[in-house]
Amino acid sequence: MTSIYDIQQLLKKFGTIIYTGDRVADLELMADELHELHEAKLIEATIYEAASFVLRQEMQKQKDKLH
């Protein structure tokens, strides 16, 4: 997991496509979906942690843009 695209492709494998038009909202929804997949033990902890890290980085970039 090195990009948002990788995360989108992972979520697509589980039938989840997220696009609201709001980048920050999309990232938050992706994080929620990843958490649910991890809790259900459908993805490994290492994948969950890597994807969460990428999402946190991107969320921070988006917040920095706003300020």
C-alpha positions as CSV (number, residue, x, y, z in Angstrom):
1,M,0.0,0.0,0.0
2,T,1.8,3.1,-1.2
3,S,-1.0,5.3,-2.7
4,I,-4.6,6.2,-2.4
5,Y,-5.1,4.4,-5.7
6,D,-3.8,1.1,-4.1
7,I,-6.4,1.6,-1.3
8,Q,-9.2,2.2,-3.8
9,Q,-8.3,-1.0,-5.7
10,L,-8.3,-2.9,-2.4
11,L,-11.7,-1.6,-1.5
12,K,-13.0,-2.3,-5.0
13,K,-12.1,-6.0,-4.4
14,F,-14.7,-5.9,-1.6
15,G,-17.3,-4.1,-3.7
16,T,-16.7,-0.7,-2.2
17,I,-16.3,2.4,-4.4
18,I,-16.1,5.7,-2.7
19,Y,-16.5,9.0,-4.5
20,T,-18.4,11.9,-3.0
21,G,-16.6,14.8,-4.7
22,D,-15.1,15.9,-1.4
23,R,-11.5,14.5,-1.1
24,V,-11.4,14.7,2.7
25,A,-14.8,13.0,3.1
26,D,-13.6,10.3,0.7
27,L,-10.5,9.7,2.7
28,E,-12.5,9.4,5.9
29,L,-14.9,7.0,4.4
30,M,-12.0,4.9,3.1
31,A,-10.5,4.8,6.6
32,D,-13.9,3.7,8.0
33,E,-14.2,0.9,5.4
34,L,-10.7,-0.3,6.1
35,H,-11.4,-0.4,9.8
36,E,-14.5,-2.5,9.2
37,L,-12.6,-4.9,6.9
38,H,-9.9,-5.2,9.5
39,E,-12.4,-5.8,12.3
40,A,-14.1,-8.5,10.3
41,K,-10.6,-10.0,9.7
42,L,-11.0,-9.7,5.9
43,I,-7.6,-8.0,5.6
44,E,-4.4,-8.6,7.4
45,A,-3.1,-6.2,10.0
46,T,0.0,-5.2,8.0
47,I,-2.2,-4.2,5.0
48,Y,-4.5,-2.3,7.4
49,E,-1.6,-0.5,9.0
50,A,0.0,0.5,5.7
51,A,-3.2,1.7,4.2
52,S,-4.1,3.7,7.4
53,F,-0.7,5.3,7.3
54,V,-1.2,6.4,3.6
55,L,-4.6,7.8,4.4
56,R,-3.3,9.7,7.4
57,Q,-0.6,11.3,5.3
58,E,-3.1,12.3,2.6
59,M,-5.5,13.7,5.1
60,Q,-2.7,15.8,6.6
61,K,-1.8,17.1,3.1
62,Q,-5.4,18.1,2.5
63,K,-5.7,19.8,5.8
64,D,-2.4,21.7,5.1
65,K,-3.8,22.9,1.8
66,L,-6.8,24.5,3.5
67,H,-4.6,26.5,5.9
